């Protein structure tokens, strides 16, 4: 059993597991942190960005002046942002049989894999994962395509040039493999390969292994996966949460007794308490709008935004904010708000029960009804007529490189009355803000990440007791900025096996048993002898037939030779001096003076003809 690591980002995993003649890809996350090295894409012309000076090499060479720009002492690429793809050279991705998706954040690289590698397999995910994943991809494509860049920067990626670039650009991962965003037709083709599954549904893969999704408790439709054969069991735990939020709770019992547990997608901010962060978010927002300022919340169109709106719904009246408008701007805002209300069976019990009252499971439905929350596809059109200040704007993208958030930063960045509140932990907020410096508006960092922390992981591993744990290298040592915090790493016995990008691990157990079935007539002919009380034994001489990874012992016919002929095949039973001649429209059994064998062969041929 082998594990190929195609992504070095622990919360955006992409691994391939080779297990019992099947090749299974576990997630295909897209590392978008590469976008932080690019200048933002403004929705309207930005005099500030257009006047940035070109970057010149130390020796005075101006070859990169048009491609790289200097902003507040940092160098950015002046081109359409590009993304860091999973490894495509480590193994032939056309051999991947299936792709298992844990949650909608971990499928953003799907079109690159399914449309450009010769992949012909099936993708398995739950319905909310697929539908919200579609929204996230649609939003991304929309952000990229509505502000096309006239020039494309490629020269800076030349190997020779990379050596001369300043940090952090010089240290960026796998720059030569970075790619521009896919198109909507590619997204649709990729999603046409998705087969929808429900929690605890068992799916057979080629008769070799069985896969089962389990609720992971992290977001709508998020799953962990069990991959098992008759004698081995692998658990894949990615992006899970034990907190009581809106999704169904995490299913832990089925993870027990795994030979190997592959663990990834833990919290990115292990020292921050999500409840405390929600409280800080609300109080910072209230302080700003009370003093006449605007609040900007860079966010994804699904996930944490539902919790933020729920928290605000309970907070608005008591904080005297009922006259402040809340705007949610995204090309997919309407679909996202509707999806959250219709995927009732994927919600926690408390929210499910509201559907039968009938009441909307999420309170943002009431915020919309009472006009406190308004949603728009973009800043153009209706929004510009309704826009009133002070206000709170939820919009994408959290990288601050594309989307409507770029416009609001340019609009509000010069006033210290305004505040930007970061709630998504996927991007360093300092790196995200770098091309907007100098910035007068206040910045508040309230990252909300409900995924498992290290204390919860230790407890989980003690409860489910896997024989071996496999995880990203980052989880086997304390964070670089807190090297003394040995509590911020995975601690288990035996110690976890660590992997890093472009590495292949041989997993630490050997398959020793295989399940074999006996043909009924062979089983009937066996007479076991008792060798000691309660234990009987019999020796078997038979042929092992393997088809669709199922193994069947057939009655005592050995020494078989098959020859191809222009008309069909000849099966020669050498020890019995018997021929079975199989052609398209006839079968002849040529057998001298052995009527029992001829009858047995006739019955076998008829049996298999029925099967065919």
Backbone torsions as a table, in degrees:
resi	resn	phi	psi	omega
1	UNK	NA	129.9	-177.5
2	UNK	-127.9	148.6	176.0
3	UNK	-121.9	124.3	178.2
4	UNK	-104.8	123.6	-179.4
5	UNK	-95.6	115.3	-176.6
6	UNK	-103.2	-6.4	-179.6
7	UNK	-136.5	138.1	179.6
8	UNK	-94.1	1.8	-176.6
9	UNK	-98.2	110.5	-172.0
10	UNK	-61.8	-28.0	179.6
11	UNK	-94.3	-3.1	174.7
12	UNK	-125.0	65.4	-169.1
13	UNK	-73.1	157.4	167.0
14	UNK	-155.1	105.3	179.8
15	UNK	-126.8	155.9	175.4
16	UNK	-123.3	127.5	-179.7
17	UNK	-108.0	124.8	173.6
18	UNK	-101.1	116.5	-171.9
19	UNK	-146.4	119.5	176.4
20	UNK	49.6	57.2	176.6
21	UNK	61.7	14.7	171.7
22	UNK	-115.3	150.6	178.5
23	UNK	-119.1	112.1	-170.5
24	UNK	-118.2	122.1	174.7
25	UNK	-89.4	129.6	179.3
26	UNK	-102.8	99.8	-179.5
27	UNK	69.1	160.4	172.1
28	UNK	-147.0	74.3	179.9
29	UNK	-72.8	149.4	179.2
30	UNK	-112.0	121.3	-179.1
31	UNK	-81.2	102.9	-177.8
32	UNK	-92.6	1.2	179.4
33	UNK	-64.4	-17.9	176.2
34	UNK	-60.7	-27.7	-179.1
35	UNK	-62.5	-21.8	-178.6
36	UNK	-65.6	-16.6	179.1
37	UNK	-84.9	-1.0	-177.2
38	UNK	-109.0	158.4	174.7
39	UNK	-72.6	152.7	177.6
40	UNK	-64.2	157.0	175.1
41	UNK	-100.6	100.2	-178.0
42	UNK	-75.6	147.2	179.9
43	UNK	-75.7	-31.0	173.9
44	UNK	-124.1	160.6	-175.1
45	UNK	-54.9	131.9	179.9
46	UNK	-110.4	105.7	178.3
47	UNK	-57.7	-36.3	-178.0
48	UNK	-61.0	-49.3	-178.1
49	UNK	-69.2	-35.5	-177.0
50	UNK	-71.7	-19.6	-179.2
51	UNK	-93.8	1.6	-178.4
52	UNK	-63.2	137.3	-179.3
53	UNK	-71.9	147.2	175.5
54	UNK	-69.7	152.9	-179.4
55	UNK	-89.7	132.8	-176.7
56	UNK	-117.5	136.7	179.2
57	UNK	-61.3	158.3	-177.5
58	UNK	-57.9	-32.0	-178.2
59	UNK	-83.9	9.2	177.5
60	UNK	88.6	-0.3	-179.5
61	UNK	-66.4	129.2	-176.3
62	UNK	-104.5	17.1	-174.8
63	UNK	-61.6	-26.8	-176.8
64	UNK	-104.1	7.7	-174.5
65	UNK	-58.8	-35.8	-177.6
66	UNK	-80.0	-24.5	-174.9
67	UNK	-95.3	-31.2	-177.1
68	UNK	-115.5	136.8	-179.2
69	UNK	-121.1	148.8	-178.7
70	UNK	-101.8	122.6	179.0
71	UNK	-133.0	115.3	178.1
72	UNK	50.4	43.2	175.5
73	UNK	81.1	8.8	179.1
74	UNK	-124.5	145.4	-175.7
75	UNK	-102.3	131.5	-179.5
76	UNK	-126.0	151.6	176.7
77	UNK	-84.4	129.3	179.9
78	UNK	-94.5	80.9	-176.5
79	UNK	-163.9	173.8	176.6
80	UNK	-63.5	130.7	-179.5
81	UNK	-55.1	145.9	179.5
82	UNK	-123.5	159.1	-173.8
83	UNK	-118.9	150.8	-179.1
84	UNK	-88.5	111.0	-176.4
85	UNK	-81.4	160.0	169.2
86	UNK	-61.9	157.9	178.5
87	UNK	-56.7	134.3	176.9
88	UNK	-114.2	-5.5	-176.1
89	UNK	-99.6	-11.7	-172.8
90	UNK	-70.1	-36.2	173.5
91	UNK	-151.5	163.3	-178.0
92	UNK	-74.1	108.7	-174.4
93	UNK	-72.3	-11.0	175.9
94	UNK	-72.1	-12.9	179.6
95	UNK	-88.1	-4.5	-179.9
96	UNK	-68.8	126.5	-177.9
97	UNK	-83.0	-45.1	-178.1
98	UNK	-142.8	156.3	173.6
99	UNK	-121.1	125.9	177.4
100	UNK	-103.1	126.9	-177.0
101	UNK	-106.4	129.7	-179.7
102	UNK	-84.1	-45.4	-179.1
103	UNK	-158.3	169.3	-171.0
104	UNK	-66.1	-22.8	176.7
105	UNK	-73.3	-22.2	-174.7
106	UNK	-97.2	21.5	179.7
107	UNK	-127.4	10.8	-172.7
108	UNK	-69.3	-16.0	177.7
109	UNK	-94.6	5.3	-173.7
110	UNK	-53.7	-48.2	-178.3
111	UNK	-61.4	-32.7	178.1
112	UNK	-65.2	-37.0	-176.8
113	UNK	-77.6	-50.1	-172.5
114	UNK	-75.4	-26.9	-173.6
115	UNK	-102.1	-10.1	-173.4
116	UNK	-130.7	12.7	-177.9
117	UNK	-125.5	0.9	-175.9
118	UNK	83.3	14.0	179.6
119	UNK	-62.2	131.5	179.1
120	UNK	-126.9	12.2	-174.2
121	UNK	-87.1	-157.7	-178.7
122	UNK	-118.5	146.6	176.1
123	UNK	-108.5	131.3	179.5
124	UNK	-111.7	130.4	175.0
125	UNK	-157.6	165.7	174.2
126	UNK	-79.4	166.3	-177.3
127	UNK	-65.1	-46.6	179.0
128	UNK	-60.2	-38.3	179.0
129	UNK	-59.5	-46.4	-178.3
130	UNK	-67.2	-45.5	-175.3
131	UNK	-69.9	-41.7	-179.7
132	UNK	-75.4	-33.6	173.0
133	UNK	-57.9	-41.3	177.1
134	UNK	-59.9	-43.5	-179.9
135	UNK	-60.9	-45.1	-178.5
136	UNK	-62.6	-41.4	179.5
137	UNK	-68.4	-40.8	-179.8
138	UNK	-62.4	-42.6	179.1
139	UNK	-62.3	-43.7	-178.9
140	UNK	-62.1	-46.7	179.7
141	UNK	-60.8	-43.4	-179.8
142	UNK	-59.8	-46.6	179.9
143	UNK	-58.4	-39.0	-176.4
144	UNK	-75.4	-39.8	-171.1
145	UNK	-82.7	-19.8	-175.9
146	UNK	-83.7	-10.5	175.8
147	UNK	-129.9	70.2	-177.1
148	UNK	-64.0	140.3	178.2
149	UNK	-92.1	134.7	-179.5
150	UNK	-65.9	-37.1	-176.9
151	UNK	-110.4	155.3	177.9
152	UNK	-121.0	123.8	-177.9
153	UNK	-89.5	120.8	-179.8
154	UNK	-129.4	-26.3	-172.6
155	UNK	-64.8	-33.2	-177.9
156	UNK	-64.2	-20.7	-178.3
157	UNK	-84.7	-2.8	177.7
158	UNK	-60.0	134.0	-176.4
159	UNK	-52.0	-40.0	-177.2
160	UNK	-64.8	-38.8	-177.5
161	UNK	-72.6	-38.4	-175.4
162	UNK	-53.9	-34.2	-178.1
163	UNK	-63.9	-28.4	-175.1
164	UNK	-92.3	-6.4	-175.4
165	UNK	-74.7	155.6	177.9
166	UNK	-80.7	161.5	172.3
167	UNK	-74.6	152.0	3.9
168	UNK	-85.3	-5.7	-177.3
169	UNK	-58.9	-37.8	-178.3
170	UNK	-63.0	-31.7	-175.4
171	UNK	-93.9	4.0	-177.1
172	UNK	-61.9	147.6	-174.8
173	UNK	-81.5	131.0	169.2
174	UNK	48.7	46.2	-176.5
175	UNK	-54.3	-37.5	-175.2
176	UNK	-66.3	-18.8	-178.7
177	UNK	-97.2	-2.8	-178.3
178	UNK	-60.9	142.9	-177.4
179	UNK	-133.2	153.4	173.2
180	UNK	-71.0	168.4	-178.6
181	UNK	-65.8	151.1	175.6
182	UNK	-73.4	179.8	-179.7
183	UNK	-108.9	167.5	-179.8
184	UNK	-64.8	-40.0	175.0
185	UNK	-58.3	-36.7	177.8
186	UNK	-67.3	-37.9	177.3
187	UNK	-61.0	-46.6	-178.2
188	UNK	-63.4	-40.1	178.4
189	UNK	-64.5	-42.8	-179.6
190	UNK	-62.0	-44.4	-176.4
191	UNK	-73.5	-18.4	176.6
192	UNK	-69.7	-15.3	-179.9
193	UNK	-91.8	1.3	-177.8
194	UNK	-84.2	132.2	171.9
195	UNK	-109.0	125.3	-174.9
196	UNK	-80.2	141.1	-179.7
197	UNK	-133.6	159.5	176.8
198	UNK	-111.6	161.2	179.2
199	UNK	-57.2	139.0	178.4
200	UNK	68.4	6.7	176.4
201	UNK	-75.1	132.2	-178.6
202	UNK	-96.9	126.4	-178.4
203	UNK	-119.8	125.6	178.5
204	UNK	-83.2	132.6	173.4
205	UNK	-108.9	104.1	173.9
206	UNK	54.2	27.0	-179.3
207	UNK	71.1	-0.9	-174.9
208	UNK	-91.9	-50.0	-178.3
209	UNK	-136.6	164.1	178.0
210	UNK	-119.3	133.7	178.7
211	UNK	-115.4	144.8	-177.2
212	UNK	-142.0	124.6	174.3
213	UNK	-84.9	142.9	177.7
214	UNK	-126.5	148.8	177.9
215	UNK	-62.5	133.5	-180.0
216	UNK	-105.4	-5.5	173.7
217	UNK	75.5	5.9	-172.3
218	UNK	-91.6	-49.4	179.0
219	UNK	-149.8	176.1	-176.6
220	UNK	-55.0	119.6	176.2
221	UNK	78.2	4.7	-176.1
222	UNK	-69.9	144.9	-171.8
223	UNK	-134.1	147.4	158.0
224	UNK	-101.5	163.8	-175.3
225	UNK	-128.9	140.3	170.2
226	UNK	-106.5	130.3	177.7
227	UNK	-122.0	114.7	-175.6
228	UNK	-141.9	150.5	170.8
229	UNK	-108.6	-166.8	-179.0
230	UNK	-65.6	-30.0	-172.5
231	UNK	-122.7	-7.2	-178.9
232	UNK	-128.9	151.7	-178.2
233	UNK	-141.3	127.2	176.4
234	UNK	-116.9	131.0	175.3
235	UNK	-108.3	134.3	176.7
236	UNK	-114.3	109.8	-176.6
237	UNK	-110.7	112.0	-174.4
238	UNK	-140.9	123.8	178.6
239	UNK	60.4	70.4	-178.2
240	UNK	-121.5	155.4	-179.9
241	UNK	-143.0	140.7	176.4
242	UNK	-103.7	1.1	-179.3
243	UNK	-78.6	153.9	178.3
244	UNK	-88.3	94.6	173.9
245	UNK	-120.1	-150.7	-172.6
246	UNK	-79.2	-24.1	-178.9
247	UNK	-77.0	169.4	173.5
248	UNK	-59.3	147.0	-178.7
249	UNK	-66.6	161.7	-177.9
250	UNK	-71.1	134.9	176.4
251	UNK	-91.6	114.9	-175.1
252	UNK	-105.7	-31.1	-172.4
253	UNK	-56.0	-42.5	-175.5
254	UNK	-68.5	-12.6	179.7
255	UNK	-80.8	-10.8	-174.1
256	UNK	-65.0	151.9	173.4
257	UNK	60.3	39.9	175.1
258	UNK	-84.1	145.3	172.6
259	UNK	-71.2	-40.9	178.4
260	UNK	-134.9	135.0	173.3
261	UNK	-117.8	116.0	178.0
262	UNK	-92.2	119.1	-170.6
263	UNK	-118.2	123.8	177.5
264	UNK	-152.9	177.4	178.0
265	UNK	68.1	42.2	175.3
266	UNK	-83.0	173.7	-179.9
267	UNK	-59.1	143.6	179.5
268	UNK	-87.5	-10.4	-178.9
269	UNK	-133.5	74.4	-171.1
270	UNK	-61.4	-17.6	-176.9
271	UNK	-94.9	-3.5	-177.2
272	UNK	-100.1	133.9	178.5
273	UNK	-91.3	121.0	-176.4
274	UNK	-56.4	-38.8	179.6
275	UNK	-65.0	-43.0	178.2
276	UNK	-62.1	-39.4	179.9
277	UNK	-65.6	-38.5	177.9
278	UNK	-62.6	-41.4	177.7
279	UNK	-61.7	-44.7	178.9
280	UNK	-63.7	-38.8	179.2
281	UNK	-58.1	-50.5	-177.6
282	UNK	-63.5	-44.1	-175.8
283	UNK	-69.9	-38.6	177.2
284	UNK	-64.9	-39.0	178.4
285	UNK	-62.0	-45.4	-177.6
286	UNK	-63.3	-44.0	-178.7
287	UNK	-59.0	-42.2	-177.2
288	UNK	-67.1	-50.8	-174.6
289	UNK	-70.2	-29.8	177.2
290	UNK	-64.6	-31.2	-180.0
291	UNK	-92.4	15.8	173.9
292	UNK	87.3	8.7	-179.3
293	UNK	-95.6	167.1	177.6
294	UNK	-102.5	152.7	178.7
295	UNK	-117.5	130.9	178.8
296	UNK	-113.3	126.2	179.9
297	UNK	-119.8	100.9	177.8
298	UNK	-71.3	125.9	-173.8
299	UNK	-150.8	166.9	169.4
300	UNK	-83.7	159.9	-177.8
301	UNK	-78.0	1.0	179.7
302	UNK	-146.9	163.5	175.8
303	UNK	97.2	-117.8	-174.2
304	UNK	-58.7	-29.1	-179.0
305	UNK	-58.5	-34.4	178.6
306	UNK	-63.3	-39.6	-179.7
307	UNK	-70.6	-38.1	179.2
308	UNK	-63.2	-44.4	-179.2
309	UNK	-66.3	-36.1	178.7
310	UNK	-66.2	-41.9	179.5
311	UNK	-63.7	-43.6	-179.6
312	UNK	-66.4	-37.3	179.9
313	UNK	-56.1	-41.0	-179.1
314	UNK	-77.7	-17.5	-168.9
315	UNK	-102.6	-29.0	-170.1
316	UNK	-51.3	-56.6	-173.5
317	UNK	-65.5	-44.5	-177.9
318	UNK	-64.8	-26.9	-178.3
319	UNK	-94.8	4.1	179.1
320	UNK	66.7	37.9	-177.6
321	UNK	-110.2	16.2	-170.9
322	UNK	-67.8	-14.7	179.2
323	UNK	-95.4	-5.0	-176.8
324	UNK	-82.9	124.3	179.2
325	UNK	-76.1	142.3	175.0
326	UNK	-112.1	126.5	-179.5
327	UNK	-116.0	133.1	175.4
328	UNK	-116.8	112.7	-174.4
329	UNK	-116.2	117.4	176.8
330	UNK	-164.4	145.7	176.2
331	UNK	-58.4	-21.1	-177.6
332	UNK	-117.8	19.6	-176.7
333	UNK	-57.0	-47.7	-176.4
334	UNK	-61.4	-48.4	-179.3
335	UNK	-61.5	-41.3	-177.3
336	UNK	-63.1	-46.3	-179.0
337	UNK	-64.7	-35.3	178.8
338	UNK	-71.5	-44.0	-179.2
339	UNK	-57.2	-42.4	-176.3
340	UNK	-60.5	-26.3	-177.7
341	UNK	-89.8	-19.8	-174.4
342	UNK	-100.9	-13.5	179.7
343	UNK	-87.8	52.6	-171.2
344	UNK	-57.9	-40.4	-173.8
345	UNK	-69.1	-11.6	-179.6
346	UNK	-96.2	1.2	-177.1
347	UNK	-93.6	166.4	176.4
348	UNK	-65.2	162.1	-173.6
349	UNK	-56.8	-42.0	-178.0
350	UNK	-58.2	-42.7	-178.5
351	UNK	-78.2	-33.8	177.6
352	UNK	-60.7	-42.4	-174.8
353	UNK	-64.1	-27.2	-179.7
354	UNK	-65.3	-31.8	-176.8
355	UNK	-61.3	-31.4	-176.9
356	UNK	-86.0	-2.8	-176.6
357	UNK	-73.8	-37.7	-8.1
358	UNK	-90.3	138.4	179.0
359	UNK	-143.6	146.1	176.9
360	UNK	-66.7	136.9	-177.2
361	UNK	-64.4	-29.3	-179.1
362	UNK	-109.4	139.2	-178.2
363	UNK	-72.0	-10.0	179.8
364	UNK	-65.1	-17.6	175.7
365	UNK	-61.7	-40.8	179.7
366	UNK	-71.8	-35.4	177.2
367	UNK	-60.5	-37.1	179.7
368	UNK	-70.7	-43.5	-179.2
369	UNK	-60.2	-39.9	-177.4
370	UNK	-88.3	8.0	175.7
371	UNK	69.2	13.2	178.8
372	UNK	-79.7	-29.1	177.0
373	UNK	-117.0	124.7	176.7
374	UNK	-120.8	144.9	-179.6
375	UNK	-125.3	145.1	-175.9
376	UNK	-140.8	150.9	178.3
377	UNK	-73.2	-27.7	178.5
378	UNK	-162.5	-179.7	-178.4
379	UNK	-78.7	-13.2	179.8
380	UNK	-81.8	159.3	175.0
381	UNK	78.1	-130.8	-171.9
382	UNK	-54.4	-40.0	-176.1
383	UNK	-58.5	-43.3	-176.2
384	UNK	-64.7	-25.4	176.6
385	UNK	-77.5	-36.6	-174.7
386	UNK	-86.8	-17.1	-170.0
387	UNK	-56.6	119.6	176.3
388	UNK	-129.1	145.1	178.8
389	UNK	-117.8	153.6	-5.5
390	UNK	-70.7	152.9	-176.5
391	UNK	-152.3	174.1	175.6
392	UNK	-120.4	127.2	-178.6
393	UNK	-117.8	123.5	171.7
394	UNK	-101.5	120.8	-179.6
395	UNK	-159.6	164.7	-178.3
396	UNK	-103.7	165.2	12.7
397	UNK	-113.7	151.4	-177.0
398	UNK	-60.1	-17.2	176.8
399	UNK	-74.7	-14.8	-175.7
400	UNK	62.0	22.5	-179.3
401	UNK	-103.9	-19.3	-179.8
402	UNK	-154.8	164.2	-177.5
403	UNK	96.6	-179.1	-175.0
404	UNK	-70.4	-19.8	-179.6
405	UNK	-59.3	-31.3	-179.5
406	UNK	-61.3	-41.4	-178.6
407	UNK	-64.2	-43.9	-177.3
408	UNK	-69.2	-32.6	177.0
409	UNK	-66.1	-40.7	177.1
410	UNK	-66.0	-36.4	-175.5
411	UNK	-75.3	-43.3	-172.1
412	UNK	-105.2	-8.5	-172.4
413	UNK	-62.3	-22.1	-174.7
414	UNK	-86.2	-5.6	-177.0
415	UNK	-112.7	131.1	-179.8
416	UNK	-78.0	-5.0	175.0
417	UNK	-70.7	-29.6	-174.0
418	UNK	-87.2	156.4	-179.7
419	UNK	-133.7	139.6	170.0
420	UNK	-108.4	127.5	-179.0
421	UNK	-113.7	118.8	178.9
422	UNK	-91.3	122.2	177.9
423	UNK	-114.8	-20.5	-178.7
424	UNK	-88.0	129.2	-174.6
425	UNK	-89.1	2.6	-171.1
426	UNK	-70.9	-22.8	-176.6
427	UNK	-126.2	140.8	174.6
428	UNK	-63.2	122.1	-175.0
429	UNK	-67.3	-28.6	178.1
430	UNK	-68.4	-42.4	177.3
431	UNK	-66.7	-38.1	-179.8
432	UNK	-62.4	-38.1	-177.2
433	UNK	-82.5	-13.1	-171.2
434	UNK	-51.0	-45.2	-177.6
435	UNK	-75.6	-1.9	179.4
436	UNK	-100.8	0.0	-177.6
437	UNK	-75.0	149.1	-4.4
438	UNK	-74.0	138.6	-175.8
439	UNK	-120.4	130.2	-179.0
440	UNK	-90.0	-28.8	-175.1
441	UNK	-64.9	150.4	-178.7
442	UNK	-73.4	147.8	178.0
443	UNK	-120.4	130.4	178.4
444	UNK	-124.5	132.1	-179.1
445	UNK	-108.9	106.0	178.3
446	UNK	-124.5	68.0	-174.9
447	UNK	-67.9	131.5	-179.6
448	UNK	-116.2	109.6	179.6
449	UNK	-132.5	110.5	-173.5
450	UNK	-88.7	1.7	-178.1
451	UNK	-68.3	165.1	-174.9
452	UNK	-54.7	137.0	171.1
453	UNK	-99.7	178.6	-171.7
454	UNK	-69.1	-31.3	176.9
455	UNK	-65.5	-45.4	-179.4
456	UNK	-64.8	-37.4	-180.0
457	UNK	-64.7	-43.5	179.7
458	UNK	-58.6	-43.8	-179.5
459	UNK	-64.9	-43.6	-179.1
460	UNK	-61.4	-45.6	-178.0
461	UNK	-64.6	-35.5	177.8
462	UNK	-65.5	-35.5	-177.7
463	UNK	-76.1	-42.1	-173.7
464	UNK	-92.2	-16.6	171.6
465	UNK	46.7	63.2	174.2
466	UNK	-72.6	154.0	176.9
467	UNK	-69.2	-38.2	-178.9
468	UNK	-139.3	142.7	175.9
469	UNK	-114.3	134.5	177.5
470	UNK	-122.1	132.0	-176.2
471	UNK	-152.7	167.4	176.6
472	UNK	-62.8	149.3	-179.4
473	UNK	-53.0	-36.4	-177.2
474	UNK	-57.5	-26.7	-176.3
475	UNK	-86.0	-4.1	-176.4
476	UNK	-100.9	6.4	177.4
477	UNK	-146.5	157.0	179.3
478	UNK	-63.9	157.8	178.0
479	UNK	-59.1	143.8	-177.2
480	UNK	-53.5	-36.5	-177.5
481	UNK	-78.4	-12.1	-178.7
482	UNK	-135.5	61.2	-172.0
483	UNK	-63.1	-17.8	179.5
484	UNK	-83.9	-11.7	-174.5
485	UNK	-85.0	76.7	-179.7
486	UNK	-70.2	-7.3	175.5
487	UNK	-80.5	-11.7	-178.9
488	UNK	-97.3	49.5	176.3
489	UNK	-154.4	164.3	-178.2
490	UNK	-79.4	128.5	-179.0
491	UNK	-123.5	108.8	178.9
492	UNK	-151.6	165.8	178.4
493	UNK	-121.4	131.2	-9.0
494	UNK	-63.2	161.2	-179.0
495	UNK	-56.0	148.0	-177.6
496	UNK	-64.3	149.9	171.5
497	UNK	-86.3	128.6	-175.6
498	UNK	-103.1	146.0	174.0
499	UNK	-127.8	157.8	174.4
500	UNK	-136.3	169.5	-176.4
501	UNK	-52.1	138.0	176.3
502	UNK	66.7	27.2	179.4
503	UNK	-113.0	149.6	176.4
504	UNK	-117.4	124.7	178.9
505	UNK	-106.7	136.0	168.8
506	UNK	-92.0	116.3	-173.5
507	UNK	-75.7	147.2	-161.0
508	UNK	-83.2	40.1	168.8
509	UNK	-147.1	147.3	-177.9
510	UNK	-102.5	138.5	174.9
511	UNK	-76.7	126.8	-175.7
512	UNK	-116.1	-21.2	-174.8
513	UNK	-124.9	153.8	173.3
514	UNK	-139.1	142.6	-179.9
515	UNK	-84.7	131.7	-178.9
516	UNK	-128.5	137.5	178.1
517	UNK	-101.6	149.9	176.0
518	UNK	-100.1	138.1	172.1
519	UNK	-63.5	142.3	-175.4
520	UNK	-55.1	-40.6	-177.3
521	UNK	-69.1	-31.2	175.8
522	UNK	-69.2	-43.4	-179.3
523	UNK	-60.2	-40.4	-179.1
524	UNK	-63.3	-32.7	-174.1
525	UNK	-80.9	-7.3	-176.1
526	UNK	-84.6	136.4	177.0
527	UNK	-122.5	96.8	-177.6
528	UNK	-68.8	147.6	175.5
529	UNK	-112.6	137.9	179.8
530	UNK	-78.6	120.2	-179.2
531	UNK	-96.4	-28.3	167.0
532	UNK	-154.7	163.0	-172.8
533	UNK	-49.8	124.1	176.6
534	UNK	86.3	-7.9	-179.1
535	UNK	-123.5	118.8	177.4
536	UNK	-116.5	156.3	-174.1
537	UNK	-146.9	149.6	174.8
538	UNK	-149.4	143.3	176.5
539	UNK	-90.1	149.8	-176.0
540	UNK	-126.4	134.2	171.0
541	UNK	-119.7	112.4	-175.2
542	UNK	-157.5	174.4	176.6
543	UNK	-100.9	135.6	178.0
544	UNK	-92.0	117.1	177.7
545	UNK	-105.0	128.8	-179.2
546	UNK	-118.0	126.1	178.0
547	UNK	-149.4	131.6	-177.0
548	UNK	52.7	39.4	179.9
549	UNK	60.3	19.8	172.3
550	UNK	-106.9	136.3	-175.3
551	UNK	-112.7	127.7	-176.9
552	UNK	-129.8	129.8	175.1
553	UNK	-87.4	127.1	-177.7
554	UNK	-110.6	155.0	-168.8
555	UNK	-63.3	116.2	166.4
556	UNK	29.1	21.0	176.7
557	UNK	-101.0	117.3	-177.5
558	UNK	-124.8	179.5	173.8
559	UNK	57.6	53.8	-177.2
560	UNK	-101.7	135.9	178.4
561	UNK	-124.3	134.1	-179.1
562	UNK	-115.3	128.6	176.6
563	UNK	-118.2	139.4	175.2
564	UNK	-87.2	139.7	175.0
565	UNK	-125.4	163.9	178.8
566	UNK	-56.5	-30.7	-176.6
567	UNK	-91.6	-19.5	-176.7
568	UNK	169.8	-124.2	-177.3
569	UNK	-139.8	151.8	171.2
570	UNK	-119.3	122.9	176.6
571	UNK	-98.8	119.5	-175.8
572	UNK	-109.2	114.4	174.9
573	UNK	-90.2	97.0	-167.1
574	UNK	-65.2	-43.9	-175.9
575	UNK	-69.1	-23.5	-178.3
576	UNK	-99.9	-3.2	-176.5
577	UNK	50.2	51.7	-176.5
578	UNK	-128.2	143.2	177.6
579	UNK	-118.7	140.5	168.6
580	UNK	-119.5	115.7	-175.2
581	UNK	-102.7	114.1	-175.0
582	UNK	-110.4	118.3	177.4
583	UNK	-123.8	176.4	-172.2
584	UNK	-59.0	-40.4	-175.1
585	UNK	-123.1	13.5	177.4
586	UNK	-157.3	153.9	174.7
587	UNK	-132.3	128.8	179.0
588	UNK	-118.1	133.0	174.6
589	UNK	-108.7	115.5	-177.7
590	UNK	-107.2	108.0	-169.1
591	UNK	-146.4	114.3	-176.4
592	UNK	-85.4	124.7	168.5
593	UNK	52.4	35.1	176.4
594	UNK	-138.6	74.1	-174.8
595	UNK	-60.9	-40.8	179.0
596	UNK	-60.0	-41.4	179.9
597	UNK	-66.6	-42.1	-178.4
598	UNK	-60.8	-42.6	179.7
599	UNK	-64.1	-43.8	179.9
600	UNK	-60.9	-45.2	179.7
601	UNK	-63.6	-41.4	178.3
602	UNK	-59.4	-46.2	-179.0
603	UNK	-63.3	-40.7	179.1
604	UNK	-63.7	-45.0	-179.5
605	UNK	-61.5	-45.2	179.6
606	UNK	-62.9	-38.5	179.9
607	UNK	-61.1	-46.4	-178.1
608	UNK	-73.4	-30.3	175.8
609	UNK	-62.2	-40.2	177.7
610	UNK	-61.6	-42.2	180.0
611	UNK	-62.7	-44.5	-178.6
612	UNK	-64.5	NA	NA
